[in-house]
Amino acid sequence: MKYLVTDIGGTFTKYAVMDEECRIYEKGKVPTEKGSTEEFLDMLVELFGKYGEGTEGMAVSAPGIIDSERGFMHNAGAIWCVEDLDITGVLKERLGVPVTVENDAKCAALAEMWRGSLQGCRNAAVMIIGTGLGGAVFCDGKLVKGSHLFAGEFSYILSNVEDALNPENILGANGGAPALITLVAEKKGMPKEELDGVKVFEMANAGDAETLEALHMYCRRLAVHILNCQFMVDPEKIAVGGGISVQPLLLTTIREEMEKIYKVFPHEIPAPEVTTCKYFNDSNLIGALYVYLNAHPVRA
């Protein structure tokens, strides 16, 4: 059986036709429609009209606070046109097939627990580096959602106790991928508009001293958060995902900064194994499919 799986982002919405073994038959992306709720929904209906023929249903990964059991989006992060939307109910009525929805970072985490780098773990965490910093936590093999569906929203973690009233001092502002670009631009004395993630790692891999200094500063921020996560939930593994996680130098530098921090503790403390997400940019799609298959198991 095949399914249309979508991963809604702030700029683009990715789609893939997949089967229950995660084989991808077709994939691509379209600009995310954000003008109004109707335009947003029409985008998904149009995708299903083009690529959903012969599929059993639609699985949706999206940003924001999402009640996956109800199929309800309280919001969609920076996609401001979506608020208090019964997305699965509306789409099921318009498409005539079952629809599921789950938060994108939680989808990525579920993909890694299902088939990826966290297979076999009982206690684990995932940190997804994007515009902000998303994530998820597993305890005793179960995804933790919290009382308000807010568990794993790492972007809101306060990162400076001395200046906690400054909105720039949340982890989403200084731990997302744009923060690395800003650090490099400041070190190099150049406009940040001239840089992107690819260019930053090209310079870092070429040994540019200023870029490497900025990368170490950035990775120390992430290392601090990883250690705080360790102290709060004591995971076996923490997987790092998102676009820049494909760069091996990122994980190497995070581990180096963690080693430096560990040396300041007066006695030995447990450390998680830090790794990268196996599926990188496909994690959200695979996790969304997992959510769908759990809600609508394949009949033998």
MOJOCOR-V463478 format. One record per residue. N is the residue number from 1. PHI is phi in degrees with one decimal (999 if undefined). D_FIRST is the distance of its C-alpha to the first C-alpha in Angstrom with 2 decimals. Layout:
n = [N,N]
phi = [PHI,PHI]
d_first = [D_FIRST,D_FIRST]
This chain:
n = [1,2,3,4,5,6,7,8,9,10,11,12,13,14,15,16,17,18,19,20,21,22,23,24,25,26,27,28,29,30,31,32,33,34,35,36,37,38,39,40,41,42,43,44,45,46,47,48,49,50,51,52,53,54,55,56,57,58,59,60,61,62,63,64,65,66,67,68,69,70,71,72,73,74,75,76,77,78,79,80,81,82,83,84,85,86,87,88,89,90,91,92,93,94,95,96,97,98,99,100,101,102,103,104,105,106,107,108,109,110,111,112,113,114,115,116,117,118,119,120,121,122,123,124,125,126,127,128,129,130,131,132,133,134,135,136,137,138,139,140,141,142,143,144,145,146,147,148,149,150,151,152,153,154,155,156,157,158,159,160,161,162,163,164,165,166,167,168,169,170,171,172,173,174,175,176,177,178,179,180,181,182,183,184,185,186,187,188,189,190,191,192,193,194,195,196,197,198,199,200,201,202,203,204,205,206,207,208,209,210,211,212,213,214,215,216,217,218,219,220,221,222,223,224,225,226,227,228,229,230,231,232,233,234,235,236,237,238,239,240,241,242,243,244,245,246,247,248,249,250,251,252,253,254,255,256,257,258,259,260,261,262,263,264,265,266,267,268,269,270,271,272,273,274,275,276,277,278,279,280,281,282,283,284,285,286,287,288,289,290,291,292,293,294,295,296,297,298,299,300]
phi = [999,-121.9,-140.9,-92.4,-114.0,-125.1,-126.9,-86.6,-117.9,-66.9,-110.7,-125.0,-112.9,-87.2,-139.6,-155.3,-93.9,-132.5,-110.9,-67.9,-94.6,70.2,-70.0,-103.6,-98.5,-159.4,-152.8,179.0,-151.4,-134.0,-62.4,-75.3,-81.6,-128.2,-69.1,-158.8,-60.5,-64.7,-63.9,-61.0,-66.8,-60.2,-58.9,-69.7,-63.4,-64.9,-60.3,-66.8,-63.4,-84.1,-123.7,-93.0,-61.3,84.3,-91.8,-85.2,175.5,-122.9,-113.0,-120.0,-109.1,-150.3,-75.8,104.0,-89.5,-130.0,-97.1,-69.4,-68.5,-87.5,71.2,-119.9,-100.3,-68.6,-158.4,-132.1,61.7,-81.9,-88.5,-68.4,-75.1,-104.3,-154.6,49.4,-111.6,-80.2,-65.9,-70.5,-65.5,-64.4,-69.7,-60.6,-66.3,-82.7,-101.1,77.4,-136.4,-64.4,-136.8,-126.1,-145.3,-152.2,-55.9,-64.3,-66.1,-67.6,-60.9,-60.6,-66.1,-63.6,-61.9,-71.1,-72.2,-73.9,-136.4,-109.0,-76.2,-108.8,-55.3,87.0,-79.9,-97.9,-124.7,-156.6,-142.4,-129.3,-121.8,-105.5,-94.0,-133.4,-60.0,-117.1,-135.7,-96.4,-178.5,-162.1,-130.7,-114.4,-126.3,52.6,81.0,-114.0,-69.5,-85.7,-107.1,87.4,-69.0,-123.0,60.3,-111.9,-63.1,90.2,-81.4,-63.6,-57.2,-90.0,-64.7,-74.1,-113.8,-148.5,-69.8,-77.1,-137.0,-70.8,-85.2,-89.1,-62.9,-75.9,-98.1,-113.1,-64.1,-62.6,-81.5,-116.3,-120.6,-76.2,-59.0,-61.1,-65.7,-64.8,-61.0,-62.9,-61.2,-64.9,-60.9,-65.8,-64.7,-87.7,65.1,-131.4,-65.2,-67.8,-65.6,-85.6,-120.7,-143.7,-60.1,-62.5,-63.4,-59.2,-76.4,-61.3,-69.0,-65.4,-66.7,-82.4,90.4,-61.1,-63.5,-66.1,-65.4,-65.0,-62.9,-64.9,-62.6,-66.0,-61.7,-64.6,-69.1,-66.5,-58.9,-66.6,-62.3,-61.0,-64.5,-60.9,-66.7,-63.0,-63.7,-59.8,-71.3,-84.8,-125.4,53.4,-76.0,-73.1,-138.3,-126.3,-103.6,-102.9,-131.2,99.6,-55.1,-78.5,-70.6,-71.7,-83.7,-55.2,-64.3,-62.2,-63.6,-58.0,-72.3,-58.6,-63.5,-62.5,-69.3,-63.6,-60.9,-62.9,-67.3,-59.1,-69.4,-84.3,-76.9,-74.5,-145.6,-70.9,-126.7,-66.8,-127.7,-77.6,-81.8,-102.1,-139.9,-103.9,-64.9,-65.4,-97.6,46.7,-73.7,-94.3,-57.8,-62.9,-64.7,-65.9,-67.0,-63.3,-63.8,-58.7,-60.5,-62.5,-65.2,-73.6,-79.2,-135.4,-58.2,-70.5,-79.5,-69.0]
d_first = [0.00,3.78,6.94,10.54,12.77,16.52,19.59,22.71,25.94,29.50,29.68,26.22,22.72,20.11,16.59,13.58,10.17,8.35,5.61,6.86,9.54,10.80,10.70,11.87,11.57,14.09,16.40,19.74,22.01,24.16,27.33,26.97,28.70,31.26,33.87,32.91,30.28,29.47,29.11,26.83,24.55,24.85,23.60,20.28,20.08,20.96,18.29,15.62,17.54,17.51,14.10,11.87,11.77,8.61,6.95,6.86,9.83,12.20,13.48,17.11,19.55,23.13,26.72,29.09,29.61,26.46,26.03,22.35,22.87,24.31,22.20,25.59,26.93,30.64,30.93,29.15,31.73,33.42,31.41,34.27,33.01,30.50,32.21,31.44,28.27,25.90,23.08,20.18,22.28,23.28,19.92,18.29,21.24,21.03,17.31,16.58,13.46,13.64,15.02,16.25,19.02,20.93,23.88,23.23,25.46,23.98,20.48,22.03,23.69,20.67,18.91,22.10,22.39,18.82,18.79,21.84,25.62,26.07,24.19,26.49,28.66,29.90,31.83,30.76,30.85,29.24,31.27,29.60,32.15,31.68,34.13,34.89,33.88,30.89,29.92,28.85,30.41,29.17,31.67,31.20,27.51,26.92,26.44,29.74,29.60,33.21,35.16,34.46,31.00,33.08,32.76,31.96,33.38,35.51,36.69,39.13,40.88,44.56,45.69,49.44,51.45,54.59,53.06,50.40,51.16,50.07,46.48,46.24,46.53,43.05,40.59,38.29,41.27,42.52,39.51,36.90,36.62,39.13,41.70,41.68,42.30,45.13,46.73,46.71,48.15,50.91,51.77,51.87,53.69,51.30,49.30,45.85,44.55,45.19,42.76,39.07,37.16,36.94,40.69,41.61,39.97,41.41,44.82,44.22,43.04,46.11,48.29,49.54,51.59,51.23,47.46,47.22,49.53,47.35,44.21,45.97,47.02,43.49,42.03,44.78,43.52,40.04,41.64,43.64,40.58,38.77,41.89,42.16,38.61,39.65,42.65,40.78,37.77,38.54,35.11,34.50,32.80,32.54,29.99,30.92,28.37,28.46,29.34,32.66,31.39,30.42,34.19,35.45,38.83,37.57,36.65,39.83,41.96,40.47,41.25,44.75,45.45,44.26,46.68,49.50,48.86,48.66,52.14,53.71,52.90,55.86,53.88,50.64,47.55,43.95,41.70,37.90,36.10,35.09,32.24,29.80,26.19,24.10,21.62,24.32,23.11,19.36,20.04,19.60,16.13,14.99,16.92,15.55,11.97,13.71,15.42,12.44,10.84,14.41,14.93,11.84,11.03,8.09,9.99,11.27]
